[in-house]
Amino acid sequence: MAKLILTHEVSGLGTAGDVVEVKNGYARNYLLPRGFALTWTKGGEKQVEQIRAAREARAHKSLEAAQAQAAALNQTPVRLEVKAGKEGRLFGTVRPEAVAGAVEAAGLGAIDKRRVLLPGHIKTTGKYEVTVRLHDEVSAVVNLEVVAGK
């Protein structure tokens, strides 16, 4: 088991500043190369405190903004055009990046693609409810309409 300090939020593992223990392969092959974590050392405790302090400072500033953006996302439907066949089956699947791009194109602000939670694999046209975590305490439900495009 490897002991790491997370530098970014990792779904299912923790947020920036958390000290976690994961299997060696997960640390070596995924977290460390992508810069999501640093190896834990005794001197790393100072880094943990700095990361947590920065995260809390951002959280206090952005709570009100996240609540305002959540209200806008809950009220406004978002339209996403994708390539589809004759019967409404998509060529591929809808990815969180596409949802984040559609939200931004609709003028509802930028959202982080890592905070988009899809209700499963979206492989057909139709209407879906997609959850977006804007803040630790604020989530919004985006009414996503997937339509056939070019």
C-alpha positions as CSV (number, residue, x, y, z in Angstrom):
1,M,0.0,0.0,0.0
2,A,1.2,3.5,-0.9
3,K,0.5,6.5,1.2
4,L,-0.2,9.6,-0.9
5,I,-1.3,13.2,-0.6
6,L,-4.0,14.1,-3.2
7,T,-3.4,17.3,-5.1
8,H,-6.7,17.2,-7.1
9,E,-10.1,15.8,-6.4
10,V,-10.4,12.1,-7.4
11,S,-13.8,10.6,-7.6
12,G,-14.4,7.9,-5.0
13,L,-11.1,8.6,-3.3
14,G,-11.0,12.1,-1.9
15,T,-10.4,15.8,-2.4
16,A,-7.2,17.9,-2.6
17,G,-5.2,17.8,0.6
18,D,-6.5,14.3,1.8
19,V,-3.9,11.7,2.8
20,V,-5.0,8.3,1.4
21,E,-3.6,4.8,1.2
22,V,-4.0,3.1,-2.2
23,K,-2.5,0.1,-3.9
24,N,0.9,0.5,-5.3
25,G,-0.1,-0.1,-8.9
26,Y,-2.9,2.5,-8.7
27,A,-0.5,5.1,-7.3
28,R,2.3,4.3,-9.7
29,N,0.3,3.9,-12.9
30,Y,-2.5,6.4,-12.5
31,L,-2.4,9.0,-9.7
32,L,1.3,9.9,-9.7
33,P,1.9,10.2,-13.5
34,R,-1.3,12.4,-14.0
35,G,-0.3,14.7,-11.1
36,F,-3.3,13.8,-9.0
37,A,-1.2,13.0,-6.0
38,L,2.3,13.3,-4.4
39,T,4.0,10.6,-2.3
40,W,3.6,11.2,1.4
41,T,6.5,12.3,3.5
42,K,6.9,13.8,7.0
43,G,7.6,17.1,5.4
44,G,4.5,16.7,3.3
45,E,2.3,17.6,6.2
46,K,3.1,21.3,5.5
47,Q,1.9,20.8,1.9
48,V,-1.3,19.2,3.2
49,E,-2.0,22.2,5.3
50,Q,-1.3,24.6,2.4
51,I,-3.5,22.6,0.0
52,R,-6.4,22.5,2.6
53,A,-6.1,26.2,3.3
54,A,-6.2,27.1,-0.4
55,R,-9.2,24.8,-0.9
56,E,-11.1,26.3,2.0
57,A,-10.4,29.9,0.8
58,R,-11.7,29.0,-2.7
59,A,-14.7,27.2,-1.2
60,H,-15.8,30.2,0.9
61,K,-15.6,32.5,-2.1
62,S,-17.4,30.2,-4.5
63,L,-20.3,28.9,-2.4
64,E,-22.5,31.8,-3.3
65,A,-21.4,31.6,-7.0
66,A,-22.1,27.9,-7.0
67,Q,-25.6,28.4,-5.6
68,A,-26.4,31.0,-8.2
69,Q,-25.1,28.8,-11.0
70,A,-27.0,25.8,-9.6
71,A,-30.3,27.8,-9.8
72,A,-29.6,28.7,-13.4
73,L,-28.7,25.1,-14.3
74,N,-31.8,23.7,-12.7
75,Q,-34.1,26.1,-14.6
76,T,-32.6,26.1,-18.1
77,P,-32.6,23.0,-20.3
78,V,-29.4,22.3,-22.2
79,R,-29.3,21.0,-25.8
80,L,-26.5,18.8,-27.0
81,E,-26.2,17.9,-30.7
82,V,-24.5,14.6,-31.5
83,K,-24.1,12.3,-34.5
84,A,-26.8,9.7,-34.5
85,G,-28.3,7.1,-36.8
86,K,-31.8,6.9,-38.2
87,E,-33.4,5.3,-35.1
88,G,-31.8,7.8,-32.7
89,R,-28.8,5.6,-31.7
90,L,-25.7,7.6,-31.2
91,F,-22.3,6.9,-32.8
92,G,-20.6,6.4,-29.5
93,T,-21.8,7.7,-26.2
94,V,-22.2,11.1,-24.5
95,R,-19.1,12.0,-22.4
96,P,-18.9,14.4,-19.5
97,E,-16.7,16.7,-21.6
98,A,-19.5,17.1,-24.1
99,V,-22.0,17.9,-21.4
100,A,-19.6,20.5,-19.9
101,G,-19.2,22.1,-23.4
102,A,-22.9,22.2,-24.0
103,V,-23.5,23.9,-20.6
104,E,-20.9,26.5,-21.4
105,A,-22.2,27.0,-25.0
106,A,-25.7,27.6,-23.5
107,G,-24.2,30.5,-21.6
108,L,-24.6,29.0,-18.1
109,G,-21.0,29.3,-17.1
110,A,-18.0,26.9,-17.2
111,I,-18.2,23.6,-15.2
112,D,-15.5,21.1,-14.5
113,K,-15.9,17.9,-16.6
114,R,-14.7,15.8,-13.6
115,R,-17.7,17.0,-11.6
116,V,-20.3,15.8,-14.2
117,L,-22.1,12.6,-13.1
118,L,-23.9,10.9,-16.0
119,P,-26.9,8.7,-15.2
120,G,-25.3,5.8,-17.1
121,H,-24.3,5.4,-20.7
122,I,-26.2,7.8,-22.9
123,K,-26.4,6.0,-26.2
124,T,-29.7,7.3,-27.7
125,T,-31.3,10.6,-28.3
126,G,-33.8,11.9,-25.7
127,K,-34.0,13.8,-22.5
128,Y,-31.8,13.0,-19.5
129,E,-31.1,14.4,-16.0
130,V,-27.4,14.9,-15.4
131,T,-26.1,15.8,-11.9
132,V,-23.3,18.4,-11.7
133,R,-21.4,18.9,-8.4
134,L,-20.6,22.6,-8.4
135,H,-19.3,22.7,-4.8
136,D,-19.0,20.2,-1.9
137,E,-22.4,21.4,-0.6
138,V,-24.1,22.4,-3.9
139,S,-25.3,20.1,-6.7
140,A,-27.4,20.9,-9.7
141,V,-29.5,18.8,-12.0
142,V,-29.1,19.7,-15.7
143,N,-32.0,18.8,-18.0
144,L,-30.0,17.5,-21.0
145,E,-31.7,17.1,-24.3
146,V,-29.7,14.9,-26.7
147,V,-30.6,15.5,-30.3
148,A,-29.3,14.2,-33.6
149,G,-27.0,16.6,-35.3
150,K,-25.0,16.7,-38.5
